[in-house]
Amino acid sequence: MMILAVNWTNVTIVTLFGIGMVFFILCVLILILSLFSVVMTASTNKKKVKKEVAAQVEETPICESSASESEKAAIAMALHLYFAEVHDTESYCLTIRQNPNSAWNSKIYGMNNLNK
């Protein structure tokens, strides 16, 4: 009848210690995540301030270029196509053409050539 002889004080202590350890670790993780969010928001605020300062800087005046009208038109068309994301239409069909005369298919280059 030794199976029924359980020391309930030790069982209670181990159970409470385990539950307490879980809650302690959860509190530490919450603290770490909150500190991480504070650090990340501080770094994004610095980036926003830099962008606002850059926006306040006066734009440099555009100087006259020596490009001809056709060069300007080509640049404008290239920029238009780039920003409009115009691409060729593709069929997405993979075509594999086999060459029957390739060395991969040849029996001459086999590794098991036992006839000398």
Phi and psi in degrees as a GROMACS rama.xvg file:
@    title "Ramachandran Plot"
@    xaxis  label "Phi"
@    yaxis  label "Psi"
@TYPE xy
-77.3453  -16.4047  MET-2
-65.646  -36.7883  ILE-3
-80.5087  -9.6119  LEU-4
-84.5895  88.2269  ALA-5
-109.786  134.583  VAL-6
-84.6394  94.0351  ASN-7
-68.0044  -21.1562  TRP-8
-70.2448  -40.703  THR-9
-68.3935  -38.9564  ASN-10
-62.162  -42.8518  VAL-11
-65.6989  -41.656  THR-12
-64.3317  -45.2615  ILE-13
-65.3633  -41.0545  VAL-14
-64.1429  -47.1109  THR-15
-66.1803  -37.206  LEU-16
-64.2394  -42.0512  PHE-17
-63.6482  -45.5716  GLY-18
-64.6142  -41.1954  ILE-19
-63.6622  -38.9343  GLY-20
-64.6818  -39.7593  MET-21
-63.1036  -47.0462  VAL-22
-65.9979  -35.8143  PHE-23
-64.2329  -44.4889  PHE-24
-65.3358  -38.4674  ILE-25
-62.8964  -40.0636  LEU-26
-64.5244  -40.6792  CYS-27
-64.098  -41.7975  VAL-28
-64.441  -39.3632  LEU-29
-63.2012  -41.37  ILE-30
-62.6481  -44.531  LEU-31
-63.6103  -43.3945  ILE-32
-66.7575  -37.1438  LEU-33
-68.4539  -38.4289  SER-34
-65.2856  -38.6375  LEU-35
-63.3331  -40.5939  PHE-36
-66.7729  -35.5485  SER-37
-64.8145  -43.1494  VAL-38
-65.2923  -41.7453  VAL-39
-68.4101  -39.4499  MET-40
-68.3606  -32.3349  THR-41
-66.7121  -39.2008  ALA-42
-71.525  -34.6257  SER-43
-71.7926  -31.6358  THR-44
-66.0658  -36.5069  ASN-45
-64.9695  -38.9505  LYS-46
-66.2548  -38.6751  LYS-47
-65.1083  -39.0848  LYS-48
-64.7871  -41.1783  VAL-49
-63.8474  -38.8633  LYS-50
-66.5589  -38.575  LYS-51
-66.9529  -39.0054  GLU-52
-65.9771  -40.5551  VAL-53
-65.9555  -33.2251  ALA-54
-70.9603  -28.4879  ALA-55
-78.8998  -17.8618  GLN-56
-68.5724  137.365  VAL-57
-66.824  144.7  GLU-58
-74.5413  144.692  GLU-59
-75.7025  142.801  THR-60
-67.8832  144.979  PRO-61
-78.8775  125.061  ILE-62
-90.278  158.204  CYS-63
-70.5275  135.828  GLU-64
-107.087  163.875  SER-65
-97.8075  18.035  SER-66
-76.3056  144.073  ALA-67
-79.1549  173.658  SER-68
-65.8036  -36.1597  GLU-69
-69.4258  -36.5414  SER-70
-65.9795  -40.9006  GLU-71
-64.0651  -39.6686  LYS-72
-66.3251  -38.8076  ALA-73
-66.1465  -40.7466  ALA-74
-66.3175  -42.3768  ILE-75
-63.4124  -41.2907  ALA-76
-66.9769  -39.4311  MET-77
-64.7133  -41.481  ALA-78
-66.2951  -38.6504  LEU-79
-62.9704  -45.9351  HIS-80
-66.9437  -34.7821  LEU-81
-67.8192  -46.5234  TYR-82
-77.4293  -23.9411  PHE-83
-82.426  -9.8354  ALA-84
53.7206  49.8988  GLU-85
-84.6268  123.663  VAL-86
-128.761  163.539  HIS-87
-69.9698  145.806  ASP-88
-82.117  129.455  THR-89
-113.837  148.909  GLU-90
-85.77  -13.802  SER-91
55.9651  35.5614  TYR-92
-110.745  121.171  CYS-93
-87.8124  124.724  LEU-94
-113.773  123.349  THR-95
-117.561  120.076  ILE-96
-104.666  124.767  ARG-97
-93.4549  137.157  GLN-98
-102.631  113.276  ASN-99
-69.8417  -14.1691  PRO-100
-98.1372  18.0504  ASN-101
-81.0342  160.489  SER-102
-71.4106  -19.7394  ALA-103
-68.5895  -28.0925  TRP-104
-96.0119  -4.88655  ASN-105
-82.4044  138.236  SER-106
-81.8521  -14.1669  LYS-107
-66.3112  -36.6089  ILE-108
-89.5647  18.2034  TYR-109
-66.7137  149.874  GLY-110
-80.6895  -21.2319  MET-111
-100.145  40.9215  ASN-112
-81.8259  98.3972  ASN-113
-93.0362  -13.8085  LEU-114
-82.0944  116.3  ASN-115
